[in-house]
């Protein structure tokens, strides 16, 4: 038996297809600055530890042959605050109807899908021909602390969380904040020593640990 008149019930609102797009923030002249900590492993017991600062600037837009619009992203680095910024690389990024793509060193990566739903999964390598790598939303609109800053509306994405505990480890996480963009990146992608003398001892043979933490953001013309 029905418990009410269907004609008098409130309609269910449509799902907001833009939900999450403001987290992948591509407003012109937006800048973001990060402290970067990086370890590059070249062999067992051989590694370089780097600490520097990175600045991203969202620049002009351009369209491809199909009319799809992207933004140019200038990436600048310096060793510390006493130095001037120097251009390191140029990336691009775009927001489509159902996904956001970042082209990093000519490699297109699907960073997130819309609308955001913590049950959704997607292949970050959908457009680049690499082996499938499934990403997921760990949380959405939840507080997140980076350094001394706590953001009330953050999105945490698990890009990869795989390991066989013997030969490799691939743990990658990114955190975005509404109307800011990326605020934290933590990549731990390494090959472990599998020779008999070090097998199963979690000794890194090659790869990289990379961490970005937001320290400043705003608009260039402010």
C-alpha positions in Angstrom: 0.0 0.0 0.0 1.3 3.5 -0.8 2.0 5.7 2.1 1.4 9.0 0.3 0.3 10.7 -2.8 3.1 10.6 -5.3 1.9 13.8 -6.9 2.4 15.7 -3.7 5.9 14.3 -2.9 8.9 16.5 -3.4 10.8 15.5 -6.5 14.4 14.2 -6.1 16.8 16.9 -7.3 19.0 16.0 -10.3 22.6 15.0 -9.6 24.9 18.1 -10.0 27.1 17.2 -12.9 29.5 20.0 -11.9 30.0 18.6 -8.4 33.8 18.7 -7.8 34.9 20.8 -10.8 35.8 23.8 -8.6 38.4 21.6 -6.9 40.4 21.3 -10.1 40.8 25.0 -10.1 41.9 26.5 -13.5 41.0 30.2 -13.0 43.3 32.4 -15.1 46.2 34.0 -13.2 45.8 31.7 -10.2 49.1 30.7 -8.6 50.0 28.0 -6.1 53.3 27.6 -4.3 54.6 24.5 -2.6 57.4 23.2 -0.5 58.8 20.1 -2.2 60.7 17.2 -0.6 62.1 14.6 -2.9 64.3 11.5 -2.7 65.6 10.0 -5.9 66.9 6.4 -5.6 69.4 5.2 -8.2 70.7 2.1 -6.5 70.8 0.4 -3.1 72.2 2.9 -0.6 72.6 5.5 -3.4 70.1 8.4 -3.4 69.8 12.1 -3.7 67.6 14.2 -1.3 66.2 17.5 -2.7 64.3 20.3 -1.0 63.1 23.2 -3.1 60.0 25.3 -3.9 57.6 25.0 -6.8 55.2 27.5 -8.2 52.3 26.8 -10.6 50.8 29.6 -12.6 47.5 29.1 -14.6 48.1 31.1 -17.8 46.2 31.6 -21.1 43.9 29.1 -22.7 44.2 27.5 -26.1 41.9 25.2 -28.1 42.7 22.1 -30.1 41.3 21.1 -33.5 38.0 20.0 -32.0 37.5 23.2 -30.0 38.4 21.6 -26.7 39.9 24.3 -24.4 42.9 23.9 -22.1 44.9 26.1 -19.8 48.6 26.5 -20.0 50.3 25.8 -16.6 53.8 27.4 -16.0 55.8 25.5 -13.4 58.7 27.5 -11.8 61.2 26.4 -9.2 63.7 27.9 -6.8 65.8 26.6 -4.0 64.6 29.0 -1.4 62.8 32.3 -0.9 66.0 34.3 -1.5 66.1 33.2 -5.1 64.1 34.3 -8.1 61.7 31.8 -9.7 62.9 30.1 -12.9 60.7 28.4 -15.4 61.1 24.6 -15.2 58.4 23.2 -17.4 55.1 23.9 -19.1 52.1 21.6 -18.6 48.5 22.0 -19.5 45.2 21.1 -18.0 41.5 21.0 -19.0 38.1 20.3 -17.5 35.7 18.3 -19.7 32.1 17.5 -19.0 32.8 14.4 -17.0 36.5 14.5 -16.1 39.6 16.6 -15.5 42.8 16.0 -17.4 46.4 17.2 -16.6 49.0 16.8 -19.4 52.3 16.4 -17.5 55.5 16.3 -19.6 53.3 15.3 -22.6 51.5 12.6 -20.7 47.7 13.0 -20.3 46.4 11.8 -16.9 42.8 11.7 -15.8 42.9 13.4 -12.4 39.3 13.2 -11.4 35.8 12.5 -12.7 32.5 14.3 -12.3 30.2 14.4 -10.5 32.4 13.4 -7.5 31.1 10.3 -5.7 33.3 8.3 -3.3 32.0 5.0 -4.9 33.4 6.0 -8.3 36.6 4.5 -9.9 38.5 5.5 -13.0 41.6 4.8 -15.0 44.1 7.6 -14.7 45.9 6.3 -17.8 42.7 6.3 -20.0 44.3 8.6 -22.6 48.0 7.7 -22.7 48.3 4.0 -23.6 50.0 2.9 -20.3 48.7 0.0 -18.3 45.4 0.6 -16.5 45.8 2.2 -13.1 42.6 2.6 -11.1 42.0 5.7 -9.0 39.3 6.5 -6.5 38.0 9.2 -4.2 38.9 8.6 -0.6 36.9 11.5 0.8 35.1 14.6 -0.3 34.1 17.8 1.4 36.1 16.7 4.5 38.7 18.6 6.6 42.3 18.1 5.7 45.5 19.6 7.3 48.6 20.5 5.3 51.4 21.9 7.4 49.8 24.7 9.6 46.7 25.0 7.4 43.5 23.1 7.9 41.1 23.2 5.0 37.4 22.5 5.7 36.4 21.3 2.2 39.0 19.0 0.8 39.0 16.1 -1.7 41.4 13.2 -1.2 42.2 11.0 -4.2 43.9 7.6 -4.0 45.7 7.4 -7.3 47.4 4.1 -6.5 47.9 1.9 -3.5 49.5 -1.3 -4.6 52.5 -3.3 -3.4 53.6 -6.9 -3.4 55.8 -6.2 -0.3 58.7 -7.9 -2.1 59.6 -6.2 -5.3 57.8 -2.8 -5.6 55.6 -0.2 -3.9 53.3 2.3 -5.7 51.5 4.6 -3.3 50.2 7.9 -4.7 47.8 10.4 -3.1 46.6 13.9 -4.1 44.5 16.3 -2.1 42.5 19.2 -3.7 40.6 22.0 -2.0 37.6 23.9 -3.4 38.5 27.0 -5.3 42.2 26.5 -4.7 43.3 23.3 -6.5 46.0 20.9 -5.5 47.2 21.4 -1.9 49.1 18.2 -1.2 50.8 15.4 -3.3 52.5 12.3 -1.9 54.1 9.8 -4.3 56.1 6.8 -3.1 56.9 4.8 -6.3 59.9 2.5 -5.8 61.4 -0.8 -6.9 62.6 -2.9 -3.9 65.8 -5.0 -3.9 64.9 -8.5 -4.8 68.4 -10.0 -4.8 68.9 -12.9 -2.3 70.9 -10.9 0.2 68.1 -8.2 0.5 64.9 -9.9 -0.6 62.0 -9.1 1.7 63.9 -6.5 3.7 62.0 -3.4 2.2 65.3 -2.0 0.8 64.8 0.5 -2.0 66.7 -0.1 -5.2 65.3 2.6 -7.5 62.4 5.0 -7.8 61.3 8.2 -6.1 59.6 9.6 -3.0 58.0 13.0 -3.9 56.0 15.3 -1.6 54.4 18.7 -2.4 52.8 20.8 0.4 50.9 24.0 -0.4 52.5 27.1 1.3 50.8 30.0 -0.6 48.2 30.7 -3.2 46.4 33.6 -4.8 46.1 35.6 -8.0 49.1 37.1 -9.9 47.4 40.4 -10.4 46.3 40.9 -6.8 
